Amino acid sequence: MHLRQLVKPAKYLVASYLMFTTTRHFLSRTFSSTSHTTSPTMTRGAVICISHGGGPMPVLGDPGHKDIVSSLTKRVPKLLRLNTPEAPRAIVVVTAHWSTRRPTISSATHHDLYYDYGGFPSEAYSLKYPAPGSPDVAEEVRQALAQQGLDPVLDAKRGWDHGVFIPFLLINPAADVPIVQLSVLASESEEEHRRMGLALASLRDSNVAIVGSGFASLHNMRKFGELRAGAGGSRLRSQVKEWNAVLSAAIETEKSEERGKKLAGWRGFPQQYLTWLHVEDTGSPCDETHPICVNCVNTRRPCSFQALTPSTMAGPSPGPSFTSAGPSPGATNLLLDVPNVHAVPPACMDQLHLMHHFLPGPIPVHDKMPTHQHLVEQALDLPYLMNEILAYSARHLASTRPDEASQYIFLAREYQAHALTFFNTTQVETTADNAMQMLVFSWMVGMKLLCDAACADDDATVLDEFIRYIELYRGVRVIASAAWYVLIKSNHASVFEDGRLIFMKLGTGAETEAL
């Protein structure tokens, strides 16, 4: 891996990117050490790993991506034998940008695109890659994974993220080979990913190619700035060079058993020199930019982020923090398969569109709660509420516009992640002036999460999403409960009158009438 390739902005899910590195090297180990009998009339599918660059930059003419673009347009198509009689019948792409609790496989005939990056020119959000999906190959992948004792699931709704469509716009602009995307696991389990590699290896005999899309080194736009011209560039080059040397030595070990042991111990590689990659079990700081700390949950350690949140700071006004609700490991998984949470520009067309949808009032709210217009006016000073309004509007659009559902679901998750971040870091004392806003925020979070659960495709996913709802919403309610106690003694007490009446009728045979 060359330094010039280290140009991907990714503050979020860094552990998943490194875990993906482990995954793809397990794939290499598996493919090079497993014996298969290939049909004399069937070409064996290729297996390669690629660097897909920083967001959409490879296809936007960024000069720093010159070598990556050259490789993706010239070398990779030859390795895949594209435009030849031996071209693969399908390509399975394992992408670092999709991290899930279970192996998840894209299974639709056609997939939308996730523009899971931020701050780029408008053309980056109108890119198209119309390659077909393949439900049949997706089912083959599912069966192969199941035979290895895994619990795979098909997903016909999620679009392809930029780890798929950006490199393949260059690799195969004809878009004539079906693609099936496969997630990596949030558990970072070496054993589970080894079995995933064994499963994928079996598909090669029927000329299904396997492509790993990610990086083996650095995913950090701020550090990339240092690498290009800023202070510390030479130091970072030296550190990345050492990392690459250790990683390459492990990959190039000839004996498969020894190679596997080295790769299984990837956490012991010289990460003390890559301090921005917080993946070690001890001594690594929490990821303080997120509403919930992915790093600490993945490494199963106490979360030091709790000590940094307003709820644990000295001072008379403790602020909201999910950690004050107690440990909730499952809650972190709610956002593990969500794309990076980027700094969104002050105003963009997506935001204006979502606000335009919300303001006329098509989304029902309690008739005794503030109007949509009043909520927006209050949210102008409350970033956590403003972002939750945008998330709520996007989720409503996902239900009312099914043809565009995947894009709206992505926006809903993106803005809710921002909302939770602000809520987790805003120091607020609950008062009569802000209690209603906090309650509305809590209500919107819960409604959005319940909608995600209700719209899932199968019973198992519904249950998974509902558990996530309980675990995350628990933290929000702990904070918002203070708002309830303030409101029942305020002029807004009538909001709770309907609920009180229902409660009083419970057990009296009037439940149906009350509800």
KOLNU-476269 format. One line per field, with one value per residue (C-alpha): x, y, z. Coordinates in nm, 3 decimals, padded with zeros to 5 digits. Layout:
u = X; ...
v = Y; ...
w = Z; ...
This chain:
u = 00.000; 00.154; 00.135; -00.026; -00.328; -00.404; -00.676; -01.004; -01.193; -01.312; -01.334; -01.621; -01.588; -01.209; -01.208; -01.422; -01.175; -00.886; -01.102; -01.173; -00.798; -00.795; -01.087; -00.930; -00.604; -00.795; -00.946; -00.598; -00.488; -00.791; -00.771; -00.400; -00.411; -00.736; -00.743; -01.032; -01.119; -01.223; -01.441; -01.239; -01.507; -01.535; -01.287; -01.201; -01.298; -01.022; -00.973; -00.815; -00.806; -00.822; -00.783; -01.089; -00.957; -01.100; -01.475; -01.552; -01.208; -01.082; -01.359; -01.338; -00.990; -00.801; -00.427; -00.343; -00.537; -00.344; -00.188; -00.510; -00.701; -00.433; -00.452; -00.832; -00.861; -00.575; -00.450; -00.763; -00.978; -00.709; -00.696; -01.072; -01.055; -01.323; -01.425; -01.302; -01.481; -01.353; -01.515; -01.672; -02.041; -02.069; -01.846; -01.886; -01.755; -01.664; -01.669; -01.530; -01.821; -02.086; -02.039; -02.317; -02.381; -02.462; -02.310; -02.544; -02.573; -02.723; -02.987; -03.189; -03.190; -03.100; -02.957; -02.959; -02.634; -02.541; -02.350; -02.189; -01.952; -01.986; -01.846; -01.779; -01.896; -02.253; -02.151; -02.038; -02.404; -02.535; -02.302; -02.471; -02.354; -02.632; -02.470; -02.728; -02.745; -02.798; -03.052; -02.937; -02.571; -02.675; -02.854; -02.544; -02.340; -02.597; -02.590; -02.210; -02.192; -02.457; -02.260; -01.973; -02.196; -02.263; -02.602; -02.625; -02.916; -03.023; -03.089; -03.276; -03.307; -02.963; -02.788; -02.426; -02.192; -01.896; -01.669; -01.851; -01.957; -01.656; -01.394; -01.623; -01.698; -01.329; -01.287; -01.588; -01.765; -01.975; -02.151; -02.232; -02.122; -02.361; -02.239; -02.331; -02.213; -02.120; -02.079; -01.803; -01.881; -01.888; -01.758; -01.415; -01.395; -01.095; -01.256; -01.585; -01.407; -01.189; -01.507; -01.645; -01.329; -01.375; -01.734; -01.641; -01.360; -01.612; -01.785; -01.474; -01.512; -01.822; -01.638; -01.757; -01.484; -01.415; -01.307; -01.209; -01.256; -01.085; -00.743; -00.467; -00.335; -00.474; -00.832; -00.823; -00.870; -00.710; -00.396; -00.405; -00.367; -00.047; 00.073; 00.024; 00.184; 00.133; 00.351; 00.435; 00.410; 00.753; 00.675; 00.350; 00.519; 00.768; 00.495; 00.282; 00.588; 00.657; 00.294; 00.296; 00.624; 00.490; 00.162; 00.334; 00.567; 00.266; 00.088; 00.395; 00.470; 00.483; 00.350; -00.025; -00.050; 00.217; 00.067; -00.271; -00.132; 00.037; -00.275; -00.492; -00.269; -00.310; -00.403; -00.044; 00.095; 00.271; -00.039; 00.147; 00.274; -00.074; -00.236; -00.532; -00.639; -00.801; -00.849; -00.633; -00.797; -00.609; -00.464; -00.662; -00.884; -01.253; -01.403; -01.540; -01.705; -01.985; -02.301; -02.191; -01.839; -01.788; -01.427; -01.500; -01.790; -01.595; -01.304; -01.536; -01.382; -01.520; -01.593; -01.385; -01.607; -01.839; -01.581; -01.571; -01.942; -02.117; -02.302; -01.977; -01.811; -01.782; -02.050; -02.406; -02.577; -02.521; -02.595; -02.745; -02.532; -02.634; -02.370; -02.562; -02.821; -02.574; -02.381; -02.570; -02.337; -02.613; -02.700; -02.371; -02.456; -02.746; -02.509; -02.235; -02.366; -02.426; -02.191; -01.947; -02.097; -01.946; -01.958; -02.259; -02.240; -02.446; -02.713; -02.755; -03.032; -03.102; -03.159; -03.379; -03.579; -03.635; -03.732; -03.972; -04.137; -04.161; -04.294; -04.635; -04.720; -04.777; -04.616; -04.864; -04.781; -04.996; -05.251; -05.151; -04.781; -04.601; -04.673; -04.417; -04.335; -04.283; -04.066; -03.839; -03.809; -03.704; -03.466; -03.268; -03.086; -03.081; -02.871; -02.977; -03.344; -03.284; -03.097; -03.363; -03.634; -03.441; -03.401; -03.771; -03.869; -03.636; -03.781; -04.133; -04.029; -03.875; -04.219; -04.418; -04.179; -04.079; -03.892; -03.645; -03.660; -03.296; -03.164; -03.406; -03.323; -02.958; -03.032; -03.246; -02.965; -02.708; -02.904; -03.008; -02.642; -02.572; -02.866; -02.747; -02.397; -02.522; -02.757; -02.475; -02.242; -02.477; -02.472; -02.835; -03.016; -03.377; -03.603; -03.958; -03.822; -03.651; -03.839; -04.081; -03.798; -03.624; -03.945; -04.016; -03.661; -03.703; -04.035; -03.896; -03.597; -03.829; -04.070; -03.790; -03.635; -03.969; -04.039; -03.705; -03.808; -04.161; -04.040; -03.786; -03.828; -03.843; -03.930; -03.568; -03.468; -03.776; -03.669; -03.308; -03.416; -03.659; -03.386; -03.166; -03.452; -03.490; -03.119; -03.056; -03.384; -03.329; -03.045; -03.249; -03.539; -03.318; -03.222; -03.565; -03.748; -03.650; -03.829; -04.147; -04.144; -04.100; -04.377; -04.646; -04.614; -04.616; -04.867; -04.799; -04.951; -05.250; -05.023; -05.023; -05.395; -05.479; -05.217; -05.347; -05.700; -05.584; -05.392; -05.695; -05.913; -05.672; -05.820; -06.170; -06.259; -06.233; -05.891; -06.027; -06.233; -05.942; -05.698
v = 00.000; 00.331; 00.654; 00.837; 00.613; 00.726; 00.976; 00.859; 01.071; 00.837; 00.947; 00.708; 00.328; 00.331; -00.007; -00.144; -00.027; -00.199; -00.500; -00.502; -00.515; -00.829; -00.964; -00.922; -01.077; -01.373; -01.394; -01.399; -01.664; -01.876; -01.849; -01.925; -02.224; -02.395; -02.660; -02.663; -02.869; -02.633; -02.747; -02.767; -02.553; -02.292; -02.014; -01.968; -01.626; -01.383; -01.243; -00.901; -00.618; -00.256; 00.090; 00.290; 00.634; 00.920; 00.953; 01.046; 01.201; 00.933; 01.017; 01.395; 01.429; 01.477; 01.469; 01.287; 00.986; 00.953; 00.618; 00.475; 00.577; 00.424; 00.096; 00.085; 00.165; -00.048; -00.319; -00.426; -00.487; -00.722; -00.910; -00.951; -01.051; -00.800; -00.769; -01.121; -01.455; -01.536; -01.235; -01.319; -01.398; -01.178; -00.987; -01.001; -00.677; -00.682; -00.319; -00.152; 00.093; -00.160; -00.298; -00.514; -00.763; -01.042; -01.102; -00.901; -00.941; -00.699; -00.899; -00.669; -00.677; -00.307; -00.096; 00.275; 00.447; 00.579; 00.903; 00.841; 01.134; 01.504; 01.839; 01.757; 01.930; 01.874; 01.635; 01.389; 01.344; 01.279; 00.992; 00.683; 00.324; 00.112; -00.230; -00.496; -00.685; -01.059; -01.213; -01.559; -01.497; -01.327; -01.646; -01.848; -01.624; -01.666; -02.044; -02.054; -01.840; -02.050; -02.366; -02.214; -02.180; -01.809; -01.636; -01.436; -01.218; -01.080; -00.707; -00.590; -00.226; -00.094; 00.084; 00.044; 00.276; 00.455; 00.161; -00.011; 00.243; 00.477; 00.213; 00.033; 00.349; 00.323; -00.054; -00.134; 00.175; -00.049; -00.168; -00.499; -00.740; -00.804; -00.692; -00.828; -00.632; -00.808; -00.641; -00.690; -00.773; -00.517; -00.785; -00.775; -01.148; -01.300; -01.644; -01.531; -01.350; -01.652; -01.853; -01.581; -01.617; -01.993; -01.941; -01.692; -01.914; -02.180; -01.937; -01.882; -02.225; -02.098; -01.787; -01.544; -01.286; -01.149; -00.788; -00.636; -00.258; -00.046; 00.049; -00.125; 00.190; 00.534; 00.659; 01.011; 01.330; 01.552; 01.339; 01.338; 01.716; 01.669; 01.409; 01.642; 01.962; 02.042; 02.011; 01.659; 01.508; 01.345; 01.198; 01.050; 00.906; 00.731; 00.594; 00.470; 00.314; 00.112; 00.001; -00.109; -00.297; -00.502; -00.567; -00.666; -00.902; -01.082; -01.107; -01.233; -01.512; -01.827; -02.086; -02.044; -02.147; -01.900; -01.630; -01.686; -01.652; -01.324; -01.181; -01.299; -01.087; -00.770; -00.575; -00.614; -00.435; -00.103; 00.101; 00.305; 00.496; 00.537; 00.697; 00.822; 00.462; 00.389; 00.013; -00.125; -00.281; -00.054; 00.292; 00.414; 00.719; 00.698; 00.833; 01.149; 01.275; 01.020; 00.993; 00.650; 00.516; 00.248; 00.180; 00.098; -00.133; -00.317; -00.372; -00.453; -00.206; 00.062; 00.378; 00.677; 00.899; 00.907; 01.110; 01.364; 01.423; 01.717; 01.483; 01.404; 01.747; 01.962; 02.224; 02.276; 02.195; 01.839; 01.796; 01.509; 01.207; 00.859; 00.714; 00.844; 00.579; 00.307; 00.075; -00.020; -00.215; -00.309; 00.052; 00.117; -00.139; 00.080; 00.302; 00.055; 00.005; 00.366; 00.554; 00.818; 01.113; 01.405; 01.773; 01.884; 02.227; 02.505; 02.476; 02.223; 02.112; 01.799; 02.007; 02.259; 01.978; 01.804; 02.127; 02.212; 01.874; 01.918; 02.274; 02.233; 01.974; 01.646; 01.461; 01.419; 01.561; 01.583; 01.861; 02.010; 02.016; 02.306; 02.352; 02.254; 02.620; 02.682; 02.371; 02.487; 02.833; 02.678; 02.438; 02.723; 02.750; 02.375; 02.177; 01.843; 01.922; 02.068; 01.758; 01.531; 01.723; 01.664; 01.294; 01.264; 01.432; 01.205; 00.893; 01.007; 01.060; 00.712; 00.571; 00.794; 00.774; 00.407; 00.452; 00.679; 00.506; 00.399; 00.753; 00.896; 00.621; 00.708; 01.077; 00.990; 00.790; 01.056; 01.340; 01.135; 01.054; 01.428; 01.489; 01.232; 01.376; 01.724; 01.589; 01.394; 01.694; 01.986; 02.107; 02.178; 02.235; 02.128; 02.426; 02.525; 02.705; 02.405; 02.108; 02.086; 02.086; 01.803; 01.604; 01.653; 01.544; 01.230; 01.155; 01.200; 00.975; 00.703; 00.732; 00.718; 00.410; 00.233; 00.306; 00.147; -00.164; -00.180; -00.148; -00.431; -00.718; -01.017; -01.103; -01.151; -00.808; -00.651; -00.797; -00.685; -00.330; -00.323; -00.430; -00.154; 00.089; -00.011; 00.005; 00.345; 00.509; 00.411; 00.662; 00.936; 00.885; 00.904; 01.253; 01.359; 01.231; 01.547; 01.742; 01.547; 01.633; 01.999; 01.999; 01.837; 02.137; 02.392; 02.541; 02.245; 01.994; 01.944; 01.759; 01.467; 01.470; 01.211; 00.974; 01.020; 00.936; 00.618; 00.515; 00.572; 00.356; 00.063; -00.235; -00.098; -00.262; 00.067; 00.011; -00.023; 00.292; 00.487; 00.379
w = 00.000; -00.106; 00.084; -00.208; -00.164; 00.188; 00.105; 00.251; 00.507; 00.780; 01.141; 01.191; 01.215; 01.199; 01.368; 01.090; 00.828; 01.000; 01.060; 00.688; 00.632; 00.843; 00.646; 00.310; 00.423; 00.556; 00.210; 00.058; 00.302; 00.234; -00.141; -00.157; 00.073; -00.021; -00.288; -00.533; -00.834; -01.110; -01.396; -01.718; -01.885; -01.609; -01.543; -01.177; -01.047; -00.954; -00.606; -00.558; -00.307; -00.416; -00.268; -00.365; -00.277; -00.076; -00.123; -00.486; -00.544; -00.788; -01.036; -00.983; -01.128; -00.802; -00.889; -00.568; -00.697; -01.022; -00.933; -00.793; -01.106; -01.326; -01.138; -01.139; -01.509; -01.643; -01.410; -01.225; -01.538; -01.667; -01.337; -01.349; -01.717; -01.810; -02.175; -02.246; -02.281; -01.930; -01.763; -01.426; -01.419; -01.109; -00.868; -00.490; -00.337; 00.031; 00.140; 00.449; 00.453; 00.552; 00.902; 01.045; 01.323; 01.075; 00.731; 00.508; 00.132; -00.121; -00.304; -00.530; -00.908; -00.911; -00.631; -00.563; -00.466; -00.122; -00.156; 00.182; 00.180; 00.247; 00.139; -00.227; -00.549; -00.661; -00.938; -00.671; -00.576; -00.926; -01.015; -01.156; -01.179; -01.330; -01.302; -01.217; -00.893; -00.884; -00.647; -00.758; -00.676; -00.352; -00.255; -00.344; -00.115; 00.162; 00.133; 00.129; 00.442; 00.615; 00.538; 00.735; 01.041; 00.998; 01.016; 00.691; 00.585; 00.247; 00.207; -00.102; 00.011; 00.100; -00.186; -00.287; -00.098; -00.254; -00.172; -00.458; -00.718; -00.710; -00.798; -01.042; -01.236; -01.327; -01.332; -01.547; -01.683; -01.906; -01.588; -01.755; -01.480; -01.188; -00.846; -00.505; -00.202; 00.123; 00.460; 00.714; 01.076; 01.353; 01.591; 01.422; 01.495; 01.315; 01.330; 01.177; 00.897; 00.830; 00.778; 00.553; 00.345; 00.321; 00.208; -00.061; -00.185; -00.283; -00.519; -00.726; -00.886; -01.066; -01.193; -00.929; -00.866; -00.519; -00.468; -00.135; -00.136; 00.129; 00.259; 00.449; 00.612; 00.688; 00.659; 00.798; 00.598; 00.861; 00.858; 00.480; 00.492; 00.688; 00.441; 00.146; 00.265; 00.630; 00.934; 01.039; 00.692; 00.706; 01.047; 00.923; 00.616; 00.839; 01.063; 00.775; 00.614; 00.929; 00.950; 00.587; 00.632; 00.923; 00.744; 00.420; 00.604; 00.749; 00.415; 00.232; 00.479; 00.267; 00.511; 00.532; 00.897; 01.007; 00.786; 00.943; 01.294; 01.208; 01.053; 01.340; 01.562; 01.357; 01.669; 01.781; 01.477; 01.553; 01.625; 01.883; 01.580; 01.437; 01.737; 01.534; 01.474; 01.808; 01.802; 02.083; 02.385; 02.626; 02.612; 02.310; 02.358; 02.294; 01.977; 02.130; 01.812; 01.823; 02.026; 02.140; 02.149; 01.886; 01.985; 02.349; 02.269; 01.999; 02.237; 02.532; 02.774; 03.007; 02.815; 02.917; 02.701; 03.001; 03.190; 02.910; 02.867; 03.031; 03.268; 03.447; 03.428; 03.734; 03.757; 03.872; 03.543; 03.427; 03.059; 02.866; 02.789; 02.682; 02.911; 03.211; 03.132; 03.222; 02.994; 02.684; 02.452; 02.214; 02.159; 01.986; 01.719; 01.615; 01.421; 01.335; 00.980; 00.919; 00.688; 00.818; 01.003; 00.815; 00.887; 00.687; 00.518; 00.684; 00.417; 00.140; -00.089; 00.117; 00.429; 00.249; 00.092; 00.426; 00.599; 00.316; 00.370; 00.746; 00.772; 00.599; 00.861; 00.671; 00.961; 01.249; 01.590; 01.900; 01.860; 02.195; 02.118; 01.945; 01.575; 01.315; 01.257; 01.628; 01.663; 01.384; 01.537; 01.867; 01.695; 01.541; 01.873; 01.943; 01.693; 01.843; 01.781; 01.434; 01.317; 01.465; 01.278; 00.954; 01.041; 01.123; 00.796; 00.597; 00.761; 00.674; 00.312; 00.304; 00.384; 00.150; -00.146; -00.169; -00.497; -00.319; 00.018; 00.039; -00.005; 00.251; 00.499; 00.459; 00.523; 00.826; 00.983; 00.898; 01.057; 01.357; 01.419; 01.415; 01.647; 01.898; 01.884; 01.971; 02.236; 02.393; 02.411; 02.480; 02.838; 02.919; 03.244; 03.216; 03.266; 03.183; 02.877; 02.716; 02.860; 02.569; 02.315; 02.500; 02.518; 02.148; 02.067; 02.278; 02.111; 01.759; 01.832; 01.957; 01.665; 01.410; 01.572; 01.602; 01.236; 01.144; 01.337; 01.197; 00.837; 00.857; 00.612; 00.844; 01.202; 01.309; 01.181; 01.339; 01.673; 01.627; 01.545; 01.836; 02.077; 01.940; 01.990; 02.355; 02.429; 02.272; 02.362; 02.724; 02.741; 02.577; 02.815; 03.121; 03.010; 02.889; 03.198; 03.381; 03.111; 03.178; 03.546; 03.460; 03.201; 03.416; 03.648; 03.366; 03.125; 02.895; 03.137; 02.907; 02.663; 02.905; 02.977; 02.712; 02.849; 03.202; 03.094; 02.921; 03.231; 03.454; 03.228; 03.220; 03.398; 03.377; 03.047; 02.864; 02.708; 02.357; 02.385; 02.532; 02.263
